[in-house]
Amino acid sequence: MLKRTPLFETHVGMGARMVAFGGWEMPVQYSGVLDEHRAVRQQAGLFDISHMGRLMVRGLQAEEFLQHITTCDVASIAFGLAHYGLLCQPDGGIVDDIFIYRLDDEFLVVVNASNFDKDWAWIEQQTTNFDVEIVDRSERWAMLALQGPTAQALLATAEDSTTNDLDSLPFHGVAMTTLFGVTSLIARTGYAGEDGFELFFEASEAPLVWHRLLALGEPGSIKPCGLGARDSLRFEPCLPLYGHEINATINPYEARLGWAVKLDKGDFIGREALSKIKTAGVTRRLTGFELLERGVARGDYPVHSLAGEPIGFVTTGMPSPTLGKPLGMAYVPTALSTVGSEFAVLIRNQPVRARAVKMPFYLPRYKRK
């Protein structure tokens, strides 16, 4: 039985094509993946991401607990800010990637939809000896993402709202606001490689907020978007997706996520293993590539050396809508991860020559000041 977000009927009524994703019935596209992708790069797009898991961590030792289970330095997250982090196993393998938001007297932790049950069980197991409470807010709250270069200007025009001064909200900033009269948590976060916002509010208000957001500006200023465009948008700036670039058999240094691991913050789950991995170096690394011959590389396609030996696999690949050429990410031996190295991707069992290129493919346009 697939789960449904508070906007399921709205998506169906608007003609979205629905698919199964991570145990949920979600819109994969409305007007088309390319059209929605370009809307976010050029103007603004609206995503229903209410399938994501939302947990509140509270109690006297909430900060200490999160320090224990995550790789990032939670103590350094100031009130009103958010930070990307990883949950790791004792061997350094990645349980999930998360966002942590420091609120007034608690933390909001957002986890991947397909990992929610696993993450909940894993996090609960770690609470022993900590004065901490974990509360699930996934069903009570809706979560939307408004992404694109015109998102801020459009929100500034919203009636019955306190979103007219978002320029003061920094990158990864989070604050309470009112949107169309609805009390909302707004964060300058997102996963599209553009400036934009994620919104949290009572699930019962989801249809009202969704329709009123789409009505902002001139007709078509904000386009409803599905999971297809969300994937292509995160792919171009090389943002990892669990189950593709990261999983329990991959460690942060292989995934080029070493910047999210703060070994000097003190002990945490996986620290000992990760310290050894960093010291020894990795034998494989996530690598961006472009195809030098005709074809499209897809996830899980084998990667071979030019001599024909199996050496790795593709995590994600597609024709880049923004750059107009077939690109991909793959795990290959570290020696072949430098820009300019060549290898072959097996497409329908035929080797297609590929060359390692600089990552990210598309430079994110986040608000930096």
N, C-alpha and C positions, 0 to 999 in steps of 0.2 A: 504494500500500500504506500504510494508516494505521498510525501508531505506537500502541503501547499502554503504559500505565503498569504498574508491578508489581502494581497492584490491579485490573487489568482483569477477571480471572476473579471476583474478589470482588464487583465491581459487578454483573456479570451474574448471579451467584448470588443477590444480594440484590434482584434485580428492577429495577435501575436502567434507565431508558431511555437508550440510548447513541446518540450523534450524532457526526458528523465535525466537528472544530474545530481549525483551525490545523495540519492534518496529523495530528491525533490522534483516536482513538476514545475519547470521554469521556462520562461520565454527565451528562445535561442535567437530570435530576430523578429523585427517588425517590418521595416521597409527594406531590409536587406543588410547583410553584414558590412559590405563596403560603404553603403550610404551612411550607416550609423557610425562606422569608424571615422569617416571623413567629417561627420558632424561634430564629433568630440574633438578632433584635431583643429577644426576651424571655428566652431562656435561652442555648442554645449549639448551634452547628451545626458539622459536621466536613466538610471539603472535601479531596478528593485534588487537589493542584496539582502533581503530579510531572511534568506536561508542561512546566512552566516550565524555562527554561534556567538552569543553575547553572555558573558559571565561577570558577575560582580564579585570582587574579592574584598572582604572587609574584616575588621577585627584588629586587636592590638598588635598583632604580628603580621599584618597583611603585607607590608613592605618586605619584611624579612623572609616571608614565605615565597614571594615572587622572586626575590633575589636568589633563593635556593633552587627554584625550578627553571629559571630562564637564564639565557646567556648574556643578556644586556644588563647594564647597570641601572637597576630600577631606582636606586637611591639618588641618581643624578637627574631623574625625570622631575622637573619642577611642576608645581600645581598648575593645571591648565595646559599641560603639554602631553603629547603621546610619543611613543617610541616603538620601533620595530624590534622584535626579538625572536628567539628560537627556543623551543622546548627540545631538549636532547636526552637521549638514553645515556646510561653510564658509559657505553662504548663510543659515544660521540655521534651516533646516528640520529637523524632528525625526526622527532615525534610530530612536530608541526611548526609552522611559522605563525606568529601572532602579532597583534598590535595591543599595546598596553596604554591606557589613558588614565592619568592621575587626576581624580576629581577631588571634591572637597574633603571627604573623610573615607574614601574608598577608591578602588581601582576598577575600571572597566577593561575586560580582556576580550578581544574579538578573535575567534578561531575559525578555521575553515569548516564549511558546512559538512563536507563528506567525512570529516574527522571528529565531529562533535562528540558522538558517543564514546569513541576511543579516548579523546582528550579529557572528557569529563571523568571517566574512570581513572585515567592516569593521574590527573590532578588531585582527585579525591584520595588516591593512595598515598600521595605525598604529604597530606595534611597532618599526619601523626606527629605529635610533639609540637604543633604550632597552634597558637590561639588565633584561629582564622575561620571565617565562614565563607562558603562558596554558594552563590545564589544564581540560578539560571533565569535570565531575562529574555531568552530567545523568542518565546511565544508572546510575551507581554509587549515587547517593543517591535516596531517596524524599523527597517534600516534602508535608506535610499542613498545613492551616490549621484551627485550632480557634478559632472566633470567637463572641463573645457575652458578655453581662454575667455569666454564671455560669461562664465558662471557667476562671478562676483557681481558684475554690473547688472545682471538679470535679477539676482537675489535682492539687490538694493532697491528694486522697484516693487517688491512684494508688499501688498497691503496688509495691515494688521500684523506687522512684523517688526522685529528689532534687528534687521539684517542690513541696515543702510550704512554701517561703519565696519564692514568686514576687512577693510584694508589694515585695521589694527590687529587682526587675528593672524599670527605668524604661521609659517609652515609647521605643520604638526600641532598647531594650537587647537584647543578645545574649549568651548564655553557654552553656557546656557543661553538660549535665545527664545524668541517667540516667532513662529512662522505661521502666518494666516490665523493668528489667534491660538495656535497650538504650541504648548511648551515643548521645546525641542533642545536636544544636545546637538551642537554643530561642531564639526572638526574639519580642519583644513588637511584632510588626508584623502587618499584614494589610490587606485591601482591602474591608472590609465596613462601615466607619464605626462599629465597636464595639471595645471592648477585646478582646484575644485574642492568640493566639500562632501562630507558624509553626514547624514542626518539621522538622529535617533529620536523616536517619539512613540506615543501609545499606538498600538497596532490598530485600534478601532478608528484612528484618524487617517489611516493610510490612503484610502481612496480620495478623500478631500485634498490632502496635501499633494498627492500625485497629479491630480487633474489641475489644480491651481498652479503648480509649478510648470506644467506643460503649457499653460495659458499665458505665461509671462512673456513680455516682449512682443515682437511681431509674430504672426502665425509661422510656426516652423522654427522659431529661434532656439527651442529646445526639442530635441527628438527623443522619443522613447527608444531605449536600446536593450538588446538582449545579450545573452552569454557569448554569442559568436563574436561580437565586436569587443566585448570585455576581454576575450582571449587574445585577439589580434592586437588590441591596444596595449596590453601588458607585455606581449611578446616583443614588440619593437624596442622598448627600453630595457628588454631582457630582465623583467621582473619574474622571479620564480613562481611556479605553480606546484603545489604539493601533488605528488603522484606523477609528476613529469620531471622537473628539475631537482626536486628534493623528495626524499623518503627515508625510511628507517635504515636503509643500507648506504646512505650517502651522508657524509659529514660536511659541516659548514665550509671547511677550507677547500674541499673538492668543488663545492657549489659557488665559490667566490663570495661567500658570505662571512668570511673571517672578520670583517669590520663589525659584525653584529655580536662578536664573541669578546667579552671583556675579561680576560684571564686574571687581571690584576684587581678585580673587585672583591675577591674573596672566594670561598668555596661555593660551588653549585654543582648540580647533577651533570656529570659529563666533563667537568673541568680537568680532571687528571688525564683522561684519555685525549681530550682536545689539546692539552698542553704538549703531550707527547707527539701528537700528529703534527702540530705546528712546528715543533723542533725538527722532526724527521723529514717533513715535507710530504707532499702527496704524490702518488704515482699516476693519478688521472685528474683531469680538471674540466669543468664545464667550459665549452669553447664555442664561440659564435663562428658561423661559416656561411659562405655564399657558394652556390652551385656554379660551376664553370661550364656546365653542359645543360642541355634541356632536361627538365624534370622538376618535381616538387618533393622535397624530403618531408616525411611525416614522422610523428612520434613512434618510437620503438623500431624504426628502420635500422638495420645493422650498419656499422661503420667498419670499413676495412682499410688496411694500409694499401699503398699503391702496389705493393707486392702481392696483395690478395689475402693477407692474414686478418682475421677478426680482431679488432682492437677496441670497439666501443659501440655506442648506440645513440640514436637521435632522441632527444627529449621532446622538442617541439620544432616544427618546421612548417612554413607556409610562404606564399608570395606576399611580400610586405606591401600593404596598401599604400603606405606613405612613400616608400622608397622605390617601389615598382620593380622589385626583383626577388627571386626566390632565396630566402634566407633560412637559417636554422640554428639550433643549439644542440650540442652533443657532448657526451663524455668521451674524451680521447686521452691517450697517454700524455703526461705532462710535456714530454719532448715535442709533441705535435700541437700543443695548445698555443704556441706563439704565433703572432700575426704573420701570415704568409706561408705557413706550413700547409701541405696538401695531403689529402687522404681521399677515400672514396666512400660514397653513401650507396648502399644497395637499394635500388628502386626497381621493384618487380624482378628482383634477383639479378639485376644488371648493375654493374658498378658505374656510378656517375661521379666524375671528378669534382672535388670541393676544395675550397681554400679557407683557412682560418682568417677571420677578420676581427677588427676591433669591436669590443662591446662597451656600451650598448650600441645597438644599430641606430637608435633614435635618442637624441639627448633630451631628457625630460625637461619640461618647462614649468617647474614648480616655482612658487613664490619664495624667494630666498631672503627677502628683507621685509 
